[in-house]
């Protein structure tokens, strides 16, 4: 008899699983049940459809039920809600949402890929018309209709994560004035706060009003169709439309009803073959907890790449392809574009590393910053990006990287992501042989650059210091930029000796104190550090230079200041 594989949820994880299962076996019967009206649509494209960057709705449809039938002999049943799983009898109960009929379907293998649900906290007024979440194509229709029919002018996006920022971009493109409200100190929570400072600056320069450290406490109707978004601080931000993008939680109703094991983070527990606590049921995508390949802890990573790979993994397991290694875990490699700025990261952030304990001891990590340009400086259009690399100080193992810039950012993070997945070190980045021609990169690519800087630290060729430690350091802070640069702005109490004069002016430096050097980005101060070390001084280079100082300062000021400096 043919193996009967039923798949619940027909988008990223479910559709990938079903198609892979068919490629592995022509003998199985495969049916996808999808609650919504579409299968295999591009969730990731939805914000761009709202902004009319993607103009045709059909372009969001990656594959139709007909294509699944014709290409793969897969039966797709849209508008079918799977209501329960009867594990004892290996059956599911399905409701046809068009006819209202229910039916039971037998399975040999069941795959659930039900995704995640946008968070909608029980705040006053949250159900007011004009407040939307974004998850499906019908959601985009409602949002577009609301904006167009009311000629909406002002939008508030609650949540500054990647969906929030993508929506901010697209609402701006659509001609609305946009405010972003974020309860944390900074947008893009996957990043460390200093790395978010350039994003804040960019949003501000693009006319987006940003309320960080601001929690939405409720919503109130104003006039006929407008809404006041009420912040905990007492401020009210007026909107004609509100988009809630405050995160998602795993959709586990079905898994709970079936008594499948659920983890502490609220996701379905699976093994590295995506098998749940029931040996005949697999689960993939946003609904599952997966292992973070850096920390080894469970985590929730609601991203399309992992969902697709997990779907494929579940199909391998169902079809008995045990020769293929299991799922490697996730590293949360992600990218977000907002109004020309690209933000990308892989692995863990510093704030996560601070929480990691090995045998109850904090994990030792080091970090460096760099500001390389995306291609050779001499080629027109060179633009700096900011990269932060986190690594083990003893053996140089890569823990994570974050980058923000106008061009070439995701390429560098992708390279580092691959190194990280292969348990690579900063020495691998130092030695990576990457493409170079002037318009694409540099003979020392940004990836090499961060690898070299970090490798110097691991080899103890120079000691690195950080702005967060300057105040308590008691060190002599040496600014090696030119006097003109120094005049334009410098760190309080810093001594200015330009690099070019340093050899002649060594006697001006205290011999009994540590010297911490900085320049604009960290390069000249690195030269100074080497020079001073060889002259017998105890010296450290403040990583990332004055540019990182400004980033830290920006976030700090914003937190200290009562009125939000980013409000426009
Ligand atoms: P989904 O793709 O959400 O599919 C789950 C499906 O299951 C849904 O269609 C749902 O209707 C169906 N379902 C649930 N319960 C039942 C049931 N009981 N019966 C029948 N059907 C059911 N990720 C990125 O990596 N990059 C991006 O740029 C990106 N952008 C995004 C933008 C938006 C606006 C959104 C919403 C998500 C974005 N994501 C992005 C996340 C990505 O889309 C998800 O991680 C991915 O789709 C998860 O796949 P999944 O199969 O787990 O769930």
Boltz pocket constraint, residues with backbone or C-beta under 6 A from the ligand:
constraints:
  - pocket:
      binder: B
      contacts: [[A, 8], [A, 9], [A, 10], [A, 11], [A, 12], [A, 13], [A, 14], [A, 33], [A, 34], [A, 35], [A, 36], [A, 38], [A, 43], [A, 44], [A, 45], [A, 46], [A, 47], [A, 80], [A, 81], [A, 82], [A, 83], [A, 113], [A, 114], [A, 115], [A, 116], [A, 134], [A, 135], [A, 136], [A, 163], [A, 251], [A, 254], [A, 284], [A, 285], [A, 286], [A, 287], [A, 301], [A, 302], [A, 303], [A, 304], [A, 305], [A, 307], [A, 333], [A, 335]]
      max_distance: 6.0
